[in-house]
Amino acid sequence: MSAAPLVGYSSSGSEDEAEAGDRVRPGAEGRSRGQSPLPGQRLPVPDSVLRMFAGTEEGPVDDSAQHGGRVRTFPHERGNWASHVYVPYEAGEEFLDLLDALLCHAQTYVPRLVRMETFHLSLSQSVVLRHHWILPFVQALKDRVRPCLTPMLSPLLSPSRTFVGLEVTSGHAHFLDLVAEVDRVMEEFDLSTFYQDPSFHISLAWCVGDARLQMEGPCLQELQGIVDEFEDSEMLLRAYAEQIRCKSGNKFFSMPLK
């Protein structure tokens, strides 16, 4: 629902208006109380009316407390859609059992670590798409991303700032080929391309703040030991990339690789 805007004046911004109100307009002398105001003369808006519309200004307010302390990398604007291209990873029960064991041990060093809710391998940075760009962008991805050899993921635990993740140790060249195609689409839309010399990984857990000092050294060595000793971990951590997905706002688009 839309409504005509009501204009309020702050104490600092209404000094000119107050001074104008103190002046006597030509021909205004002798006007009796109750007469209509002069054309164009502004009347003060009652406080009771202003309170009816308190806090209704358009535009979302980012509250990092509602997102676990995470902060947007760019401000939200109406019509802009945060977008991201990635390879999804569907976690099975055994993988989640391993993740629970890793997280339980890692939290003895960094108690604020939180498990990721979903798992993926990024092929792009987060970029902003205007709403009318989404479908042409996705179509350009479909045209660029051709069926390719299926890469596999192998275990190598490593920290990335505030993340703990499994790094890809095989199939790296294939992921570089995919990134190159995604980058070409990004350039067509004048968007940021992926990082130079990227390392591909699946994030397992994250926390607010830089926890690298706590994670490096004994913690990572012990976590790697848990991975190595976990039953059938070598086969468990092999994953087949069957599709690429583009998330734009709350919309998802899939592109099969087979």
PLY file of the C-alpha trace (Angstrom):
ply
format ascii 1.0
element vertex 258
property float x
property float y
property float z
element edge 257
property int vertex1
property int vertex2
end_header
0.00 0.00 0.00
1.33 3.42 -0.89
0.58 6.73 0.80
1.47 10.34 0.21
4.56 11.17 2.25
4.20 13.22 5.40
7.15 15.57 5.86
8.49 16.06 9.35
11.05 18.69 10.34
13.94 18.20 12.69
14.97 20.93 15.08
18.13 21.64 13.09
16.42 21.55 9.70
13.41 23.69 10.57
15.13 26.90 11.63
14.43 28.60 8.29
10.81 27.51 8.44
10.47 28.84 11.97
11.96 32.17 10.97
9.59 32.36 8.02
6.66 31.67 10.34
7.73 34.51 12.64
7.59 37.02 9.84
4.29 38.78 9.18
3.13 38.21 5.63
1.87 41.26 3.75
-1.85 41.58 4.26
-1.90 39.17 7.15
-2.36 41.82 9.84
-5.72 41.73 11.54
-6.61 38.16 10.50
-8.80 36.71 13.21
-8.28 33.28 14.85
-10.06 30.50 13.01
-9.70 31.97 9.52
-8.27 29.79 6.76
-4.52 29.98 6.30
-3.05 31.85 3.39
-2.55 29.83 0.22
0.79 28.00 0.34
1.18 28.45 4.10
2.26 25.22 5.88
0.58 24.12 9.05
2.47 22.00 11.60
1.69 18.27 11.53
0.27 17.09 14.87
2.56 14.76 16.83
-0.23 12.18 17.06
-0.27 11.93 13.25
3.52 11.70 12.96
3.57 8.84 15.48
1.15 6.87 13.29
3.85 6.60 10.62
6.91 6.13 12.82
9.24 3.49 11.45
7.38 3.05 8.14
10.07 4.50 5.90
10.67 2.25 2.91
13.86 0.25 2.66
15.05 -2.72 4.73
17.24 -2.23 7.75
20.15 -4.65 7.94
20.40 -6.24 11.37
23.45 -8.49 11.61
22.10 -9.95 14.87
19.39 -11.70 12.81
22.05 -13.38 10.66
24.49 -14.66 13.26
26.58 -11.49 13.12
27.12 -11.64 9.36
27.20 -8.31 7.55
26.28 -7.68 3.92
29.22 -7.16 1.59
27.15 -4.55 -0.24
24.06 -2.59 0.85
20.60 -3.83 -0.12
18.80 -1.75 -2.71
15.33 -2.38 -4.07
15.57 -4.20 -7.41
19.09 -5.51 -6.73
19.51 -9.26 -6.28
22.57 -10.78 -4.62
23.71 -13.59 -6.93
26.21 -16.42 -6.74
27.29 -19.32 -9.00
28.39 -22.56 -7.34
28.50 -26.36 -7.40
26.15 -27.80 -4.75
27.28 -30.65 -2.51
24.61 -32.98 -1.16
25.80 -34.20 2.25
24.93 -37.75 3.30
24.53 -39.06 6.84
28.11 -40.34 7.07
29.49 -36.99 5.95
27.39 -35.22 8.60
28.66 -37.69 11.23
32.23 -36.77 10.28
31.35 -33.08 10.34
29.85 -33.41 13.84
33.07 -35.03 15.08
35.18 -32.28 13.50
33.02 -29.47 14.83
32.91 -30.90 18.36
36.72 -30.98 18.47
37.19 -27.60 16.74
34.88 -25.88 19.24
37.33 -26.75 22.04
39.63 -24.21 20.33
37.01 -21.83 18.89
33.70 -22.21 20.78
31.84 -19.78 18.48
32.23 -21.98 15.39
28.89 -22.77 13.74
28.17 -25.59 11.30
27.18 -24.62 7.77
23.56 -25.39 6.93
24.25 -26.22 3.27
27.41 -27.07 1.39
28.76 -25.87 -1.94
31.86 -25.03 -3.92
31.92 -21.46 -5.23
32.58 -20.64 -8.88
31.98 -16.90 -8.54
32.01 -14.07 -6.08
28.71 -12.68 -4.83
27.57 -10.08 -7.36
24.56 -7.80 -7.76
22.07 -8.40 -10.57
19.22 -6.11 -11.47
15.96 -8.08 -11.54
15.58 -7.82 -15.32
19.10 -9.22 -15.80
18.47 -12.52 -13.99
16.99 -14.59 -16.82
19.44 -13.33 -19.49
22.30 -13.99 -17.06
21.15 -17.55 -16.38
20.66 -18.20 -20.09
24.19 -16.95 -20.77
25.47 -19.38 -18.12
23.59 -22.26 -19.74
25.08 -21.37 -23.10
28.60 -21.20 -21.67
28.67 -24.14 -19.26
28.97 -27.23 -21.40
29.02 -30.85 -20.21
32.47 -31.61 -18.86
34.43 -34.32 -17.11
33.14 -34.72 -13.57
35.65 -33.45 -10.99
36.03 -35.18 -7.64
36.77 -33.70 -4.24
39.39 -35.16 -1.92
40.09 -34.33 1.74
42.48 -31.61 2.83
41.35 -29.60 5.82
42.40 -25.96 5.74
41.19 -22.67 7.25
40.06 -19.72 5.15
39.75 -16.64 7.38
36.77 -17.51 9.57
35.92 -20.73 7.76
36.99 -24.33 8.12
36.65 -26.26 4.89
37.64 -29.23 2.77
39.89 -28.18 -0.10
39.75 -29.76 -3.54
42.91 -31.77 -4.20
41.86 -33.34 -7.53
39.89 -32.03 -10.48
41.34 -28.54 -9.95
41.91 -27.98 -13.68
38.30 -28.83 -14.47
37.03 -26.30 -11.93
39.32 -23.67 -13.46
37.69 -24.39 -16.83
34.24 -23.88 -15.29
35.33 -20.64 -13.62
36.70 -19.38 -16.95
33.28 -19.87 -18.56
31.47 -18.23 -15.64
33.94 -15.33 -15.75
33.12 -14.72 -19.41
29.46 -14.35 -18.50
30.38 -11.99 -15.66
32.35 -9.83 -18.10
29.36 -9.72 -20.49
27.31 -8.18 -17.68
30.17 -5.98 -16.42
30.37 -7.87 -13.11
33.33 -8.89 -10.96
35.09 -12.08 -12.03
36.36 -14.78 -9.67
39.59 -14.54 -7.69
42.98 -14.97 -9.35
44.54 -18.40 -8.67
41.54 -19.60 -6.64
41.58 -22.51 -4.24
38.37 -24.52 -4.38
36.88 -25.71 -1.14
33.65 -26.66 0.62
33.12 -24.69 3.82
32.11 -26.81 6.81
31.86 -24.26 9.63
32.27 -20.53 10.18
32.48 -17.92 12.89
32.45 -14.16 13.23
35.91 -12.63 13.52
39.35 -13.85 12.55
40.04 -17.19 14.26
43.06 -18.24 12.22
45.46 -18.05 15.16
43.35 -20.46 17.20
42.80 -22.80 14.25
46.31 -23.04 12.86
48.83 -25.50 14.28
47.65 -28.20 16.70
43.94 -27.70 16.01
44.17 -28.32 12.27
46.58 -31.21 12.73
44.15 -32.87 15.13
41.21 -32.24 12.80
43.15 -33.71 9.89
43.81 -36.75 12.06
40.07 -37.17 12.66
39.48 -37.05 8.90
42.25 -39.55 8.17
41.06 -42.02 10.83
37.36 -41.77 10.01
36.06 -45.02 8.52
36.05 -44.97 4.70
36.84 -41.23 4.73
38.72 -41.46 1.43
35.64 -42.70 -0.41
33.26 -40.64 1.73
34.89 -37.37 0.73
34.83 -38.08 -2.98
32.02 -36.08 -4.54
30.79 -35.84 -8.10
29.91 -32.41 -9.48
26.76 -33.12 -11.47
25.37 -29.60 -11.83
26.07 -25.92 -11.49
23.60 -23.76 -9.65
22.94 -20.03 -9.72
21.25 -18.45 -6.71
19.82 -14.98 -7.26
17.94 -13.63 -4.27
15.48 -16.41 -3.40
15.55 -17.96 -6.90
17.59 -21.03 -7.88
18.58 -22.13 -11.39
20.32 -25.44 -12.17
22.54 -26.36 -15.13
23.45 -30.05 -15.47
27.04 -30.98 -16.25
26.12 -34.37 -17.69
0 1
1 2
2 3
3 4
4 5
5 6
6 7
7 8
8 9
9 10
10 11
11 12
12 13
13 14
14 15
15 16
16 17
17 18
18 19
19 20
20 21
21 22
22 23
23 24
24 25
25 26
26 27
27 28
28 29
29 30
30 31
31 32
32 33
33 34
34 35
35 36
36 37
37 38
38 39
39 40
40 41
41 42
42 43
43 44
44 45
45 46
46 47
47 48
48 49
49 50
50 51
51 52
52 53
53 54
54 55
55 56
56 57
57 58
58 59
59 60
60 61
61 62
62 63
63 64
64 65
65 66
66 67
67 68
68 69
69 70
70 71
71 72
72 73
73 74
74 75
75 76
76 77
77 78
78 79
79 80
80 81
81 82
82 83
83 84
84 85
85 86
86 87
87 88
88 89
89 90
90 91
91 92
92 93
93 94
94 95
95 96
96 97
97 98
98 99
99 100
100 101
101 102
102 103
103 104
104 105
105 106
106 107
107 108
108 109
109 110
110 111
111 112
112 113
113 114
114 115
115 116
116 117
117 118
118 119
119 120
120 121
121 122
122 123
123 124
124 125
125 126
126 127
127 128
128 129
129 130
130 131
131 132
132 133
133 134
134 135
135 136
136 137
137 138
138 139
139 140
140 141
141 142
142 143
143 144
144 145
145 146
146 147
147 148
148 149
149 150
150 151
151 152
152 153
153 154
154 155
155 156
156 157
157 158
158 159
159 160
160 161
161 162
162 163
163 164
164 165
165 166
166 167
167 168
168 169
169 170
170 171
171 172
172 173
173 174
174 175
175 176
176 177
177 178
178 179
179 180
180 181
181 182
182 183
183 184
184 185
185 186
186 187
187 188
188 189
189 190
190 191
191 192
192 193
193 194
194 195
195 196
196 197
197 198
198 199
199 200
200 201
201 202
202 203
203 204
204 205
205 206
206 207
207 208
208 209
209 210
210 211
211 212
212 213
213 214
214 215
215 216
216 217
217 218
218 219
219 220
220 221
221 222
222 223
223 224
224 225
225 226
226 227
227 228
228 229
229 230
230 231
231 232
232 233
233 234
234 235
235 236
236 237
237 238
238 239
239 240
240 241
241 242
242 243
243 244
244 245
245 246
246 247
247 248
248 249
249 250
250 251
251 252
252 253
253 254
254 255
255 256
256 257
